[in-house]
């Protein structure tokens, strides 16, 4: 049997958790609306130059698969299971590190790095 003080303390903890969740939800929603506003603004500005089309989860998934999987069959054939965890679903290639080179699936990969910044860059 619990004491009254312990029950009140537990109730306060539950209410504080609900208030915290509500505040977090409100903050996420406010940030989502701000991001949507910035996207719409940028899209409106770019529409004068190029046609802007926002992709849904399927389009983003296909793009991510093409960027991280070198083989076209792996990039195109995999289904999107859920709109959540797109990053986990995107990569389907195995990366092996060997002395002096990398292998992604059966392909040798060369990694290029920039050791120092150039003095000037042009498009």
Backbone as ProteinMPNN parsed JSONL, in Angstrom:
{"seq_chain_A": "XXXXXXXXXXXXXXXXXXXXXXXXXXXXXXXXXXXXXXXXXXXXXXXXXXXXXXXXXXXXXXXXXXXXXXXXXXXXXXXXXXXXXXXXXXXXXXXXXXXXXXXXXXXXXXXXXXXXXXXXXXX", "coords_chain_A": {"N_chain_A": [[0.833, -1.194, 0.0], [0.557, 2.157, -0.894], [1.806, 5.296, 0.245], [0.111, 8.44, 0.743], [1.653, 10.648, 0.086], [3.596, 9.58, -1.643], [1.981, 8.831, -3.776], [1.002, 11.314, -4.654], [3.387, 12.5, -5.405], [4.101, 10.816, -7.541], [1.967, 11.347, -9.275], [2.453, 14.073, -9.83], [4.857, 13.792, -11.226], [3.992, 12.384, -13.513], [2.271, 14.316, -14.631], [4.084, 16.384, -15.09], [5.684, 15.187, -17.013], [3.821, 14.957, -19.088], [3.32, 17.649, -19.615], [5.852, 18.41, -20.463], [6.086, 16.858, -22.796], [4.044, 18.043, -24.274], [5.069, 20.656, -24.582], [7.382, 20.071, -26.079], [6.204, 18.991, -28.387], [4.821, 21.257, -29.311], [6.988, 22.95, -29.861], [8.307, 21.493, -31.874], [6.331, 21.513, -33.832], [6.128, 24.273, -34.325], [8.707, 24.759, -35.349], [8.547, 23.125, -37.609], [6.601, 24.449, -39.124], [7.972, 26.853, -39.586], [10.129, 25.926, -41.126], [8.675, 24.954, -43.334], [7.655, 27.375, -44.29], [10.042, 28.662, -45.08], [10.875, 26.916, -47.092], [8.784, 27.214, -48.942], [9.163, 29.919, -49.564], [11.764, 29.934, -50.748], [11.256, 28.207, -52.884], [9.383, 29.709, -54.306], [10.994, 31.874, -55.096], [12.862, 30.583, -56.732], [11.287, 29.588, -58.762], [11.101, 31.395, -60.826], [13.377, 30.954, -62.287], [13.827, 28.151, -62.625], [11.861, 25.136, -62.805], [10.451, 24.116, -59.84], [10.015, 21.3, -57.938], [8.742, 19.633, -55.236], [9.792, 16.705, -53.704], [8.278, 13.642, -52.649], [8.384, 11.106, -50.073], [9.013, 8.718, -51.455], [10.377, 9.594, -53.784], [12.625, 10.863, -52.642], [13.761, 8.687, -51.393], [14.475, 7.098, -53.631], [16.416, 8.795, -54.803], [18.361, 8.889, -52.729], [19.075, 6.174, -52.68], [20.292, 5.923, -55.183], [22.544, 7.518, -54.793], [24.079, 6.198, -52.833], [24.373, 3.556, -53.564], [26.166, 1.886, -55.944], [25.502, 0.154, -58.002], [23.063, -0.022, -60.509], [20.893, -1.823, -60.377], [20.555, -2.308, -57.641], [19.889, 0.208, -56.8], [17.43, 0.737, -57.964], [15.61, -1.389, -57.582], [14.752, -1.935, -54.946], [12.095, -1.875, -52.584], [10.283, 0.769, -50.927], [9.704, 0.592, -47.619], [8.665, 2.053, -45.489], [7.986, 5.461, -44.611], [9.54, 6.295, -42.603], [12.832, 6.227, -41.25], [14.431, 6.441, -43.61], [17.132, 6.663, -44.198], [18.264, 4.297, -43.23], [17.077, 2.387, -44.835], [18.055, 3.047, -47.315], [20.738, 2.3, -48.026], [22.216, -0.503, -49.456], [24.488, -1.79, -50.052], [27.595, -3.494, -49.554], [30.432, -2.475, -47.811], [33.834, -2.919, -47.87], [36.904, -2.664, -46.214], [40.193, -2.652, -47.216], [43.773, -3.01, -47.153], [44.973, -0.22, -48.537], [42.909, 0.065, -50.41], [39.35, 0.23, -51.084], [36.412, -1.81, -51.206], [33.267, -1.839, -52.657], [30.592, -3.799, -52.668], [31.399, -5.721, -55.335], [33.071, -3.958, -56.54], [35.968, -1.924, -56.909], [36.844, 0.924, -55.044], [37.88, 4.254, -55.165], [38.973, 6.699, -52.997], [38.831, 10.13, -52.848], [40.446, 12.849, -51.4], [40.626, 16.121, -49.942], [43.348, 17.841, -49.039], [44.164, 20.405, -48.354], [42.656, 23.63, -48.46], [41.899, 25.252, -51.546], [43.379, 28.289, -52.857], [41.646, 29.803, -54.35], [38.409, 29.474, -55.791], [36.352, 28.611, -58.524], [33.285, 28.542, -60.432]], "CA_chain_A": [[0.0, 0.0, 0.0], [1.355, 3.364, -1.039], [1.415, 6.438, 1.068], [-0.495, 9.537, -0.01], [2.739, 11.5, -0.417], [4.216, 8.924, -2.792], [1.015, 8.904, -4.869], [0.975, 12.69, -5.153], [4.655, 12.712, -6.102], [4.006, 10.095, -8.812], [1.026, 12.096, -10.113], [3.156, 15.27, -10.294], [5.83, 13.352, -12.226], [3.249, 12.092, -14.731], [1.788, 15.568, -15.205], [5.243, 17.117, -15.593], [6.066, 14.522, -18.254], [2.843, 15.321, -20.119], [3.566, 19.05, -19.954], [7.088, 18.455, -21.234], [5.77, 16.343, -24.129], [3.247, 19.063, -24.956], [5.977, 21.732, -24.968], [8.222, 19.573, -27.164], [5.363, 18.906, -29.581], [4.572, 22.62, -29.79], [8.233, 23.453, -30.432], [8.521, 20.791, -33.142], [5.333, 22.014, -34.785], [6.53, 25.641, -34.673], [9.879, 24.636, -36.226], [8.09, 22.55, -38.878], [5.939, 25.519, -39.863], [9.01, 27.778, -40.017], [10.824, 25.271, -42.235], [7.753, 24.955, -44.485], [7.617, 28.754, -44.793], [11.309, 28.913, -45.784], [10.846, 26.115, -48.322], [7.861, 27.878, -49.876], [9.79, 31.158, -50.001], [12.832, 29.582, -51.678], [10.621, 27.647, -54.07], [8.797, 30.826, -55.041], [12.067, 32.654, -55.715], [13.509, 29.797, -57.778], [10.344, 29.291, -59.846], [11.375, 32.297, -61.945], [14.51, 30.43, -63.057], [13.647, 26.728, -62.924], [10.663, 24.543, -62.22], [10.757, 23.484, -58.561], [9.039, 20.282, -57.561], [9.127, 18.997, -53.988], [9.63, 15.251, -53.763], [7.708, 12.931, -51.516], [9.31, 10.135, -49.482], [9.453, 7.765, -52.481], [11.376, 10.255, -54.622], [13.833, 11.058, -51.843], [14.32, 7.344, -51.206], [15.127, 6.711, -54.89], [17.625, 9.605, -54.938], [19.341, 8.415, -51.747], [19.563, 4.856, -53.123], [21.221, 6.127, -56.304], [23.775, 8.13, -54.306], [24.885, 5.322, -51.979], [24.53, 2.239, -54.183], [26.733, 2.086, -57.273], [24.857, -0.713, -58.998], [21.702, 0.438, -60.819], [19.876, -2.782, -59.936], [20.3, -2.085, -56.219], [19.304, 1.532, -56.618], [16.078, 0.824, -58.505], [14.718, -2.508, -57.303], [14.309, -2.07, -53.555], [10.863, -1.154, -52.246], [10.251, 1.618, -49.742], [8.815, -0.058, -46.65], [8.023, 3.044, -44.635], [8.57, 6.791, -44.76], [10.465, 6.472, -41.48], [14.146, 5.59, -41.352], [14.852, 6.369, -45.011], [18.575, 6.465, -44.259], [18.557, 2.884, -42.982], [16.591, 1.611, -45.976], [18.677, 3.475, -48.568], [21.986, 1.621, -48.372], [22.102, -1.952, -49.581], [25.779, -2.262, -50.538], [28.566, -3.832, -48.516], [31.7, -1.785, -47.954], [34.944, -3.637, -47.25], [38.144, -1.893, -46.182], [41.42, -3.432, -47.367], [44.956, -2.164, -47.099], [45.22, 0.505, -49.771], [41.732, 0.265, -51.263], [38.033, -0.141, -50.563], [35.52, -2.519, -52.125], [31.837, -1.741, -52.416], [30.141, -5.002, -53.337], [32.565, -6.289, -56.022], [33.744, -2.868, -57.238], [37.003, -1.192, -56.189], [36.467, 2.321, -54.868], [38.98, 5.148, -54.838], [38.496, 7.835, -52.211], [39.585, 11.351, -53.079], [40.353, 13.769, -50.265], [41.195, 17.447, -50.109], [44.232, 18.033, -47.893], [44.136, 21.818, -47.983], [41.722, 24.394, -49.265], [42.555, 26.036, -52.594], [43.371, 29.734, -52.637], [40.526, 30.401, -55.077], [37.536, 28.483, -56.439], [35.434, 29.199, -59.511], [32.347, 27.55, -60.94]], "C_chain_A": [[0.872, 1.25, 0.0], [0.861, 4.443, -0.097], [0.841, 7.523, 0.175], [0.574, 10.421, -0.63], [3.389, 10.898, -1.651], [3.287, 8.981, -4.004], [0.962, 10.289, -5.485], [2.252, 12.99, -5.934], [4.64, 12.034, -7.482], [3.082, 10.825, -9.791], [1.677, 13.358, -10.665], [4.164, 14.919, -11.386], [5.134, 13.065, -13.548], [2.777, 13.365, -15.419], [2.939, 16.388, -15.778], [5.702, 16.504, -16.915], [5.124, 14.88, -19.383], [3.043, 16.767, -20.554], [4.831, 19.179, -20.813], [6.855, 17.951, -22.655], [4.983, 17.373, -24.932], [4.134, 20.208, -25.43], [6.876, 21.297, -26.123], [7.431, 19.482, -28.463], [5.112, 20.283, -30.171], [5.816, 23.208, -30.445], [8.522, 22.789, -31.781], [7.563, 21.313, -34.201], [5.677, 23.429, -35.243], [7.723, 25.615, -35.641], [9.49, 24.059, -37.587], [7.428, 23.614, -39.737], [6.946, 26.548, -40.383], [9.789, 27.2, -41.197], [9.95, 25.258, -43.488], [7.673, 26.339, -45.112], [8.886, 29.07, -45.587], [11.375, 28.138, -47.098], [9.958, 26.78, -49.36], [8.462, 29.177, -50.426], [10.889, 30.885, -51.025], [12.265, 29.042, -52.99], [10.019, 28.748, -54.929], [9.851, 31.659, -55.752], [12.705, 31.9, -56.881], [12.592, 29.489, -58.955], [10.518, 30.215, -61.041], [12.454, 31.726, -62.86], [14.306, 28.992, -63.514], [12.35, 26.243, -62.296], [11.069, 23.788, -60.946], [9.633, 22.523, -58.219], [9.529, 19.592, -56.293], [8.817, 17.51, -54.059], [8.983, 14.722, -52.495], [8.736, 11.907, -51.042], [9.848, 9.162, -50.534], [10.542, 8.362, -53.369], [12.696, 10.466, -53.897], [14.535, 9.724, -51.622], [15.061, 6.902, -52.467], [16.433, 7.488, -55.092], [18.717, 9.125, -53.984], [19.912, 7.065, -52.154], [20.548, 4.991, -54.264], [22.558, 6.692, -55.83], [24.661, 7.156, -53.536], [25.053, 3.904, -52.512], [25.0, 2.432, -55.617], [26.017, 1.273, -58.348], [23.42, -0.252, -59.247], [20.619, -0.531, -60.338], [19.553, -2.602, -58.457], [19.611, -0.75, -55.977], [17.837, 1.556, -57.015], [15.116, -0.228, -57.987], [14.131, -2.557, -55.895], [13.029, -1.283, -53.298], [11.054, -0.272, -51.014], [9.238, 1.015, -48.781], [8.022, 0.953, -45.829], [8.691, 4.391, -44.878], [9.525, 7.114, -43.613], [11.756, 5.724, -41.768], [14.58, 5.403, -42.802], [16.349, 6.098, -45.123], [18.943, 4.994, -44.084], [18.159, 2.027, -44.181], [17.37, 1.907, -47.261], [19.887, 2.635, -48.96], [21.799, 0.111, -48.364], [23.407, -2.564, -50.091], [26.698, -2.543, -49.357], [29.874, -3.13, -48.815], [32.763, -2.552, -47.187], [36.192, -2.773, -47.328], [39.323, -2.853, -46.23], [42.595, -2.467, -47.299], [45.166, -1.515, -48.473], [44.009, 0.718, -50.664], [40.466, -0.167, -50.523], [37.291, -0.928, -51.634], [34.083, -2.272, -51.708], [31.192, -2.79, -53.305], [31.366, -5.624, -54.021], [33.377, -5.227, -56.765], [34.801, -2.233, -56.341], [36.638, 0.285, -56.183], [37.712, 3.118, -54.516], [38.387, 6.36, -54.122], [39.408, 9.021, -52.469], [39.372, 12.277, -51.889], [41.019, 15.082, -50.615], [42.032, 17.725, -48.869], [44.285, 19.483, -47.436], [43.203, 22.548, -48.946], [42.471, 25.164, -50.35], [42.464, 27.537, -52.291], [42.176, 30.406, -53.276], [39.715, 29.288, -55.722], [36.58, 29.215, -57.366], [34.462, 28.141, -59.977], [32.793, 26.972, -62.277]], "O_chain_A": [[1.802, 1.376, 0.795], [-0.305, 4.496, 0.294], [1.072, 7.515, -1.035], [0.414, 10.891, -1.756], [3.7, 11.614, -2.602], [3.748, 9.159, -5.132], [0.886, 10.424, -6.706], [2.218, 13.641, -6.979], [5.108, 12.606, -8.466], [3.373, 10.912, -10.984], [1.484, 13.691, -11.834], [4.311, 15.658, -12.359], [5.632, 13.46, -14.603], [2.868, 13.487, -16.641], [2.795, 17.015, -16.827], [6.069, 17.232, -17.837], [5.562, 15.087, -20.515], [2.945, 17.074, -21.742], [4.87, 19.958, -21.765], [7.359, 18.537, -23.612], [5.224, 17.555, -26.125], [3.978, 20.685, -26.553], [7.107, 22.074, -27.049], [7.933, 19.856, -29.523], [5.181, 20.463, -31.387], [5.718, 23.889, -31.466], [8.938, 23.461, -32.725], [7.959, 21.528, -35.347], [5.531, 23.75, -36.423], [7.748, 26.353, -36.625], [10.046, 24.462, -38.609], [7.665, 23.677, -40.943], [6.793, 27.058, -41.493], [10.076, 27.912, -42.159], [10.439, 25.525, -44.585], [7.63, 26.464, -46.336], [8.811, 29.682, -46.653], [11.874, 28.65, -48.1], [10.338, 26.897, -50.525], [8.293, 29.497, -51.602], [10.937, 31.541, -52.065], [12.743, 29.385, -54.072], [10.138, 28.715, -56.153], [9.636, 32.104, -56.88], [13.048, 32.502, -57.898], [13.074, 29.162, -60.039], [10.126, 29.865, -62.154], [12.45, 31.981, -64.064], [14.584, 28.658, -64.666], [11.817, 26.861, -61.375], [11.938, 22.918, -60.989], [8.457, 22.889, -58.214], [10.622, 19.024, -56.282], [7.713, 17.11, -54.429], [9.132, 15.292, -51.414], [9.847, 11.857, -51.57], [11.029, 8.819, -50.501], [11.529, 7.69, -53.67], [13.764, 10.268, -54.475], [15.763, 9.648, -51.662], [16.172, 6.38, -52.372], [17.44, 6.912, -55.503], [19.87, 8.972, -54.387], [21.109, 6.829, -51.992], [21.538, 4.261, -54.319], [23.599, 6.376, -56.406], [25.885, 7.279, -53.585], [25.82, 3.127, -51.942], [24.314, 3.069, -56.417], [25.951, 1.7, -59.501], [22.644, -0.108, -58.302], [19.54, -0.098, -59.935], [18.395, -2.732, -58.059], [18.829, -0.614, -55.036], [17.066, 2.331, -56.448], [13.909, 0.016, -57.953], [13.089, -3.181, -55.692], [12.899, -0.146, -53.75], [11.899, -0.553, -50.165], [8.05, 0.936, -49.094], [6.853, 0.732, -45.514], [9.844, 4.444, -45.307], [10.241, 8.114, -43.667], [11.754, 4.702, -42.455], [15.043, 4.326, -43.179], [16.789, 5.392, -46.029], [19.861, 4.51, -44.746], [18.835, 1.049, -44.5], [17.346, 1.105, -48.195], [20.037, 2.293, -50.133], [21.296, -0.47, -47.402], [23.43, -3.72, -50.514], [26.594, -1.915, -48.304], [30.37, -3.182, -49.941], [32.613, -2.807, -45.992], [36.504, -2.214, -48.38], [39.442, -3.751, -45.397], [42.419, -1.252, -47.379], [45.496, -2.194, -49.445], [44.091, 1.501, -51.61], [40.517, -0.832, -49.489], [37.519, -0.732, -52.828], [33.72, -2.47, -50.548], [31.234, -2.695, -54.532], [32.299, -6.022, -53.323], [34.274, -5.564, -57.537], [34.564, -2.025, -55.151], [36.18, 0.828, -57.189], [38.505, 2.705, -53.67], [37.421, 6.963, -54.589], [40.625, 8.917, -52.322], [38.245, 12.462, -51.431], [41.881, 15.136, -51.492], [41.492, 17.834, -47.768], [44.437, 19.751, -46.245], [42.999, 22.13, -50.085], [43.562, 25.675, -50.101], [41.58, 27.984, -51.56], [41.73, 31.457, -52.814], [40.27, 28.277, -56.151], [36.069, 30.287, -57.042], [34.777, 26.952, -59.925], [32.108, 26.119, -62.84]]}, "name": "protein", "num_of_chains": 1, "seq": "XXXXXXXXXXXXXXXXXXXXXXXXXXXXXXXXXXXXXXXXXXXXXXXXXXXXXXXXXXXXXXXXXXXXXXXXXXXXXXXXXXXXXXXXXXXXXXXXXXXXXXXXXXXXXXXXXXXXXXXXXXX"}
